[in-house]
Amino acid sequence: MADAARGQALALLEAGRWDEAREAWAAWLVRSPGDGDGWYNLGWLRHRTGDPVGALEAYDQALRAGADDPAETHLNRATLLA
């Protein structure tokens, strides 16, 4: 079931259904807070849907949880802080 929930969140993101994807990733991360890439995706979605503070928080969590691409995560944080 966990893989299905993550897969659904990813599918919504890839389909451009950003509001739904944001909610799906947030729900997924309640159950799987160690998913660094999930936090990255939530940060990206929060940024794109007008929540820069939430995006920064999610990017920070992504770095703590070991996101696969920390350089990209830092770059996105810098964009928000500029």
C-alpha positions, 0 to 999 in steps of 0.5 A: 500500500505504501508504494501505491500511495507514493506512486499516486503522488508521483503520478499526480506530480507528473500529470501536472495536478499540482494541488492534488500532488502537494496533498498526496506528498504531504500525506505520504510524508506523514507515513514516510518522513525519511523519504528525502526525494518525497520532501524535495517533491513537496518543496517543489510543489509548494514553491510552484503553488505559492507557498515559499515558506513551506517550500523552504521547510520541505527542502530543509527536510529533504536535505536532512533526509538525504535527498538524492540530489542535494545540489539541486535542493540547495539551488532551489532553496537559493532561488527562494531566498534570492 
